[in-house]
Amino acid sequence: MEFIPLYYKEKLDVINRWGDVGVVSLWSPWKVVKKRFAEVPVDLNPETSRIAVFGTLYGDGLPELLRNLLYNPQLRYLVLCGVDLGRSRDSVLGFFHRGLEWTTCLGASVQQIIGTLQKIDGAIQPEMFHDHLTVVDLGTPGASDALEKIGQFFAHLPPQESVDRERQTIPLSSLVLTRYPSEPRSHTILAHTPMEAWKELIFRLTRFGHRVHLGGSKERIELQTVKIIIQNPLEETADVLKEHGFSLEEFLAYQKSMLSPDHPADQEYGYGNRLRNYFGDPSSNRDTLNRAIAMLRDNAESRHVYIALWDTRRDFLAINKGHPCLVSLFFRKFEGNLTLTAVFRTHNALRAWPENVYGLMAIQRYVCRGIAHDPGAITVFSHSISIDPQGDGLERAKAICQFRNQEWEGDERFNPDPHGEFLISVDEVAGVILVDHRFEGQHLHRYTGDTAQALERMLVADLAVSDVAHALYLGRELARAEARLKKSNRIKA
């Protein structure tokens, strides 16, 4: 039977298409391993060699390797010989010797190789090879006994047998995802307006949120410790809010309630009440917002203007219904404006988050007026933020994501990287690429290197780039500069 690869044909070195040995060089280049085999010497004649093919395995190619083996049942021996930098050897040996077990990945049930973290689809099982494939580990090609091991293996290889098995074709399967991979506690969003931030938040939750069960039939799609910075926290027009499914009139009413010291008659708590008439001695001023104004008037650079809305005695130690989601506010003058940082214990992203932000805008504006300062950015931390997928919640979230993606595709605005921009040039005389780091027209630093990779490492080490789109663009420009430099060097040579 002729060796016919289904996958990675262009990356394989086929020796004898009718051979019965496949050699996996793992992370070693197959040319290096092939050279060591020739030193033994091992027969590498395309007409007579027992070796059908040499190929690498860097880790993620195991599903394709297994499918190539099933489609070529004439391969009776799988030889491992190579350096392993990514546990490829253990994955192969584990699959054939230890088998698979069930686990979860990205919210879906999958199988993994026992004793490893290597996930693999269960369409191919180790038992499918047990009666016709022998796996042999010959170690690394540079080992002192490598030539002896290779020679001994081929010296004791039984005569090649005829093949009576049929080829098997099993398509590659895709994981049925409930989410895409990310660190669920690392999401930071920088946006100009509340609605821009909200759409990005819904996208992050829909794409990266973890499905969690809260007991009973309650389910949420959740991220933790999400940080959102709104650079221009101003009310949007009624038309803009209506387009996003919200009412300016309702938001304005909510803002009014956020500043009211009265305890809502039909609620367990009220933010305005907690801020302005809940804590402290009833005989003295209990208004924390006015206290914040007084503190900032007294010392505009104060770092003590921190207000907690959480009452540990009532909200934690006692058994009560209704607990505030907004738990703290921090006012700080920064670069001439008054910034506000708010922390929420938990809130619903689809409905509550935009309303909460508009309430924060009213609070910030109230304090700003009291100290005659302009408002700066609002930063919102959400310990637990989620979407309720039940009902039409998930479908609404997907529709918002589609709307957001359409805006992204048609958006031609220049969004500068907060870390600055770069001017790339080539000094053909010196034989280097120059990368000038600039910010708002000012020169900050010059990086020099003779390859794009060298400059990339410098930029990464300095955290010089913060925006993904900017990083991709910068990579393209560095590659062009390197190509130009190489062309110049060839001309000079």
C-alpha positions in Angstrom: 0.0 0.0 0.0 1.4 3.4 -1.0 1.9 6.1 1.6 -0.6 9.0 1.0 -0.7 11.7 3.6 -4.0 13.5 4.2 -2.4 16.3 6.2 0.8 18.4 6.1 2.0 16.8 2.8 4.2 19.7 2.1 5.9 19.4 5.5 6.8 15.7 5.2 9.9 14.1 3.8 8.7 10.9 2.0 11.5 8.3 1.5 9.8 5.1 0.3 6.1 5.3 -0.3 5.8 1.6 0.3 7.8 1.5 3.5 6.2 0.5 6.9 8.1 2.8 9.3 7.2 6.4 10.1 9.8 8.6 11.9 8.6 11.5 14.1 11.4 13.9 14.8 9.3 15.9 17.3 10.9 19.4 17.7 14.1 18.5 15.9 14.2 19.4 12.2 13.7 16.1 10.3 16.8 16.9 8.2 18.9 16.6 11.4 17.4 13.2 12.4 17.6 11.9 8.8 21.3 12.8 8.8 21.8 10.8 12.0 20.0 7.8 10.5 22.3 8.0 7.5 25.4 7.9 9.8 24.3 4.5 11.2 23.8 3.8 8.3 20.1 3.2 7.8 18.9 2.4 4.3 17.3 5.6 2.9 17.0 4.4 -0.7 13.6 5.3 -2.1 13.3 1.8 -3.6 14.4 -0.3 -0.7 14.1 1.7 2.6 11.8 0.5 5.3 11.2 4.2 6.2 8.2 5.7 4.5 8.4 9.2 5.9 10.1 11.7 8.2 8.1 14.4 9.9 8.1 16.8 12.9 5.6 17.2 15.7 5.5 20.4 17.6 2.5 19.6 19.8 -0.7 20.6 18.1 -0.3 18.3 15.1 -1.2 15.1 16.9 -4.8 14.8 15.5 -3.4 15.1 12.0 -0.7 12.6 12.7 -3.2 10.1 14.0 -5.4 10.5 10.9 -2.4 10.1 8.6 -1.7 6.8 10.4 -5.2 5.5 10.1 -5.2 6.3 6.4 -1.9 4.5 6.0 -2.3 1.2 7.9 0.8 -0.2 6.2 2.8 1.9 8.7 3.5 -0.8 11.3 6.1 1.2 13.3 6.1 4.7 14.6 9.6 5.8 15.7 10.1 8.8 17.9 13.6 10.3 17.6 14.1 14.0 18.4 14.4 16.8 20.9 11.1 17.5 22.8 10.6 21.1 23.8 6.9 21.0 24.1 6.0 17.6 25.5 5.1 16.2 22.1 6.9 12.9 23.1 4.8 12.5 26.2 1.6 13.2 24.3 2.3 10.5 21.7 3.4 7.9 24.3 0.6 8.9 26.6 -2.0 8.5 23.8 -0.9 5.0 22.9 0.1 3.7 26.3 -2.1 5.4 28.8 -5.2 6.3 26.8 -7.8 9.1 27.2 -10.0 10.6 29.9 -12.9 13.0 30.0 -12.4 16.6 31.1 -13.7 20.1 30.1 -12.2 22.7 27.8 -13.8 26.1 27.2 -17.0 24.9 28.8 -17.3 21.8 26.5 -16.7 18.2 27.4 -13.6 16.9 25.7 -11.1 14.1 26.1 -7.4 14.6 27.1 -4.4 12.3 27.2 -4.1 10.8 30.6 -1.3 12.3 32.6 -1.1 15.4 30.4 -3.1 18.6 29.6 -3.2 17.7 25.9 -6.8 17.9 24.7 -7.9 15.8 21.8 -11.1 14.9 20.1 -12.4 11.5 20.9 -13.1 10.5 17.3 -9.8 8.5 17.3 -9.2 6.1 20.2 -5.9 4.3 21.0 -7.6 0.9 20.6 -7.9 1.6 16.8 -4.1 1.0 16.6 -3.4 -1.7 19.1 -3.4 -4.6 16.7 -1.1 -3.2 14.0 1.0 -0.3 15.2 4.1 -0.4 17.4 5.4 2.8 18.9 9.2 3.0 19.6 11.0 5.8 21.5 14.6 6.1 20.4 15.4 9.2 22.4 17.2 12.2 21.1 19.4 12.2 18.0 22.3 13.9 19.8 22.5 11.4 22.7 25.7 9.4 23.0 23.9 6.1 22.4 21.6 7.4 19.6 23.4 5.7 16.7 23.4 2.4 18.6 19.7 2.6 19.4 18.8 3.4 15.8 21.0 0.7 14.5 19.7 -1.9 16.9 16.1 -1.1 16.0 16.5 -1.6 12.3 18.8 -4.6 12.7 16.0 -6.4 14.6 13.1 -5.2 12.5 11.0 -8.2 11.3 10.5 -8.6 7.6 7.8 -6.4 6.1 4.4 -7.9 6.0 1.6 -7.5 3.5 -1.3 -5.2 4.5 -4.9 -6.4 4.6 -6.4 -3.4 6.4 -8.6 -0.8 4.8 -7.7 2.9 4.9 -9.8 4.9 7.4 -10.8 8.5 6.9 -12.0 10.4 10.0 -12.6 14.1 9.4 -11.1 16.6 11.9 -13.7 17.7 14.3 -14.0 21.2 15.8 -14.7 21.8 19.5 -18.3 22.8 20.2 -17.5 26.1 22.0 -19.4 27.9 24.7 -16.6 30.4 24.8 -13.2 31.3 23.4 -10.0 31.1 25.5 -8.9 34.1 27.6 -7.9 34.9 31.1 -11.4 35.7 32.5 -10.1 38.1 35.1 -7.9 40.3 32.8 -10.3 42.1 30.6 -9.8 45.8 30.3 -11.8 48.1 28.0 -10.9 51.6 27.0 -13.7 53.5 25.3 -14.7 57.1 24.6 -18.4 56.9 25.4 -20.7 54.8 27.6 -22.4 53.0 24.6 -19.1 52.3 23.0 -17.9 50.7 26.2 -21.1 48.8 26.7 -21.0 47.2 23.2 -17.4 46.1 23.8 -18.4 44.7 27.2 -21.3 42.6 25.7 -18.9 41.3 23.0 -16.3 40.3 25.6 -18.9 38.5 27.7 -20.5 36.7 24.7 -17.1 35.6 23.3 -15.1 34.9 26.5 -17.6 34.6 29.3 -17.8 31.4 31.4 -21.1 29.7 32.0 -21.7 29.4 35.7 -24.5 27.9 37.7 -25.8 29.9 40.6 -28.0 27.1 42.0 -31.4 25.8 40.9 -32.0 26.8 37.3 -30.1 30.0 37.5 -27.3 30.3 34.9 -25.0 33.2 33.9 -22.3 34.0 31.4 -19.7 35.6 33.6 -16.4 37.5 33.6 -14.6 38.6 36.8 -12.8 41.9 37.7 -13.6 43.6 34.4 -12.1 47.1 34.2 -13.7 49.6 31.9 -12.4 53.2 31.4 -14.8 55.7 29.8 -12.7 58.6 28.7 -15.6 61.0 27.9 -18.4 60.2 30.3 -21.1 62.5 28.9 -24.8 61.8 28.2 -25.4 60.6 24.6 -28.4 61.9 22.6 -31.8 60.4 22.9 -31.5 59.0 19.3 -28.2 57.3 20.1 -29.6 55.7 23.2 -32.8 54.6 21.4 -30.7 53.0 18.7 -29.1 50.9 21.5 -32.4 50.0 23.1 -32.4 52.6 25.9 -34.3 55.7 26.9 -32.6 58.9 27.8 -35.7 59.9 29.9 -35.3 56.7 32.0 -31.6 57.3 32.5 -32.2 60.8 33.6 -34.8 59.6 36.1 -32.3 57.0 37.4 -29.7 59.8 37.8 -32.1 61.7 39.9 -32.7 58.7 42.2 -28.9 58.3 42.6 -28.7 61.7 44.2 -31.8 61.4 46.4 -31.1 60.9 50.1 -34.5 59.3 50.6 -34.8 55.5 51.2 -37.0 54.1 48.4 -40.2 52.8 49.9 -40.4 49.7 47.8 -36.7 48.7 47.9 -34.3 47.2 50.4 -31.8 49.9 49.8 -31.1 53.0 47.6 -27.8 54.2 46.3 -28.7 57.8 47.0 -29.8 56.9 50.5 -26.5 55.0 51.2 -24.5 58.0 49.9 -26.4 60.8 51.6 -28.4 59.7 54.6 -27.4 56.2 55.8 -24.0 56.2 57.5 -22.8 58.4 60.4 -24.4 60.1 63.3 -28.0 61.2 62.5 -27.3 64.5 64.3 -24.4 65.4 62.0 -24.0 65.7 58.3 -24.5 62.2 56.8 -24.1 63.3 53.2 -20.9 61.6 51.9 -21.0 63.5 48.6 -21.0 66.9 50.3 -18.2 65.6 52.6 -16.3 64.6 49.4 -16.7 68.2 48.1 -15.5 69.7 51.4 -12.4 67.4 51.4 -11.5 68.3 47.8 -12.0 72.0 48.4 -9.7 71.7 51.4 -7.1 69.6 49.5 -7.6 69.2 45.8 -4.8 66.5 45.8 -6.4 64.4 48.6 -6.3 60.6 48.2 -8.7 60.0 51.0 -12.0 60.7 49.2 -13.1 57.1 49.3 -16.8 56.3 50.0 -18.0 52.8 50.8 -21.6 51.9 50.3 -21.4 48.4 51.7 -22.6 48.1 55.3 -20.8 44.9 56.5 -23.0 44.7 59.6 -26.3 44.8 57.7 -25.2 43.4 54.3 -22.9 40.6 55.4 -23.1 39.6 59.0 -26.9 39.8 59.2 -29.4 37.9 57.2 -31.2 40.4 55.0 -32.7 40.7 51.6 -31.3 43.2 49.1 -27.6 44.0 48.9 -26.0 46.9 47.0 -24.2 46.1 43.8 -22.3 49.4 43.9 -19.9 49.1 46.8 -17.4 52.0 46.6 -16.5 55.3 45.0 -13.1 56.9 44.8 -12.7 60.5 43.7 -9.3 61.7 42.6 -8.0 64.8 40.8 -5.8 63.7 37.9 -4.3 65.8 35.2 -6.5 68.7 36.1 -9.9 66.8 36.0 -11.8 64.9 38.7 -11.8 61.2 37.9 -14.2 58.7 39.5 -13.5 55.0 40.1 -16.4 52.9 41.0 -16.5 49.2 42.2 -19.5 47.0 41.7 -19.9 43.7 43.5 -22.0 42.4 40.7 -24.4 43.6 38.0 -26.2 42.5 34.9 -24.4 43.7 31.7 -27.3 43.9 29.4 -29.6 46.3 31.4 -28.0 47.4 34.6 -24.5 48.3 33.5 -25.5 51.3 31.2 -27.9 52.5 33.8 -25.3 52.3 36.5 -22.8 54.2 34.4 -25.3 57.0 33.8 -25.9 57.1 37.6 -22.1 57.4 38.2 -22.0 60.3 35.7 -24.6 62.2 37.8 -22.6 61.6 41.0 -19.3 62.7 39.4 -20.9 65.8 37.9 -22.5 66.7 41.3 -19.1 66.6 43.0 -17.4 68.4 40.1 -19.8 71.3 40.3 -19.1 71.6 44.1 -15.4 72.0 43.5 -15.6 73.8 40.1 -13.6 71.1 38.2 -14.3 69.4 34.9 -15.1 65.7 35.0 -12.4 63.3 33.9 -12.6 59.6 33.1 -14.9 57.2 34.9 -13.4 53.8 35.6 -15.7 50.9 36.5 -14.5 47.7 38.1 -17.0 44.8 38.1 -16.1 41.9 40.4 -18.7 39.8 38.8 -20.5 40.9 35.6 -22.7 38.7 33.6 -25.4 38.1 31.0 -28.5 36.0 31.8 -28.7 33.6 28.8 -32.2 32.5 29.7 -35.1 34.0 27.8 -33.9 36.3 25.0 -30.8 37.4 26.9 -28.3 35.5 24.8 -29.9 36.3 21.5 -30.0 40.0 22.4 -26.3 39.8 23.3 -25.5 38.2 19.9 -27.4 40.9 18.1 -25.4 43.6 20.0 -22.2 41.9 19.0 -23.3 41.8 15.4 -24.1 45.5 15.5 -20.7 46.2 17.2 -18.8 44.1 14.5 -20.5 46.0 11.7 -19.5 49.3 13.2 -15.9 48.0 13.5 -15.8 47.0 9.8 -17.0 50.4 8.7 -15.0 52.5 11.2 -12.2 54.4 9.5 -11.5 56.6 12.6 -7.9 56.8 13.8 -7.7 55.5 17.3 -4.3 56.3 18.6 -2.5 53.8 20.9 -2.3 55.4 24.4 1.4 54.2 24.5 2.3 56.4 21.5 3.2 55.9 17.8 6.3 54.9 15.9 8.2 56.2 12.9 10.1 53.5 11.1 13.0 54.1 8.7 16.0 52.3 7.3 19.6 53.5 7.6 21.1 51.7 4.6 24.6 53.1 5.4 24.7 51.8 9.0 22.7 48.7 8.0 20.0 49.1 10.7 16.3 49.7 11.1 15.3 52.7 13.1 12.2 52.9 15.2 11.4 56.3 16.7 8.9 56.2 19.6 6.8 59.4 19.6 3.9 60.7 21.6 1.8 63.8 20.7 4.6 65.0 18.4 7.4 64.5 20.9 10.3 62.2 20.4 10.7 59.7 23.3 13.2 57.1 22.3 14.9 55.4 19.3 15.2 51.7 18.9 17.8 50.3 16.5 18.2 46.7 15.1 19.1 44.8 12.0 16.0 42.5 12.1 12.3 42.9 12.7 12.5 40.2 15.4 15.2 42.0 17.4 13.2 45.2 17.4 10.0 43.3 18.3 11.7 42.0 21.4 12.8 45.5 22.5 9.3 46.9 22.0 7.7 44.0 23.9 10.2 44.3 26.8 9.4 48.0 27.1 5.6 47.5 26.8 5.8 50.1 24.1 2.6 48.9 22.4 -0.8 48.5 24.1 -3.2 48.1 21.2 -3.6 44.9 19.2 -4.4 46.6 15.9 -1.4 48.9 16.4 0.9 45.9 17.1 -0.3 44.1 14.0 0.3 47.2 11.9 3.7 47.7 13.4 4.6 44.1 12.6 3.8 44.6 9.0 5.8 47.8 8.8 8.9 46.2 10.5 8.7 43.3 8.0 8.7 45.8 5.1 11.7 47.7 6.6 13.6 44.4 7.1 12.9 43.4 3.5 14.2 46.8 2.3 17.3 46.5 4.4 18.0 43.0 3.0 17.6 44.3 -0.5 20.0 47.1 0.2 22.6 44.7 1.5 22.3 42.5 -1.5 22.8 45.5 -3.8 25.9 46.6 -1.9 27.3 43.0 -1.9 
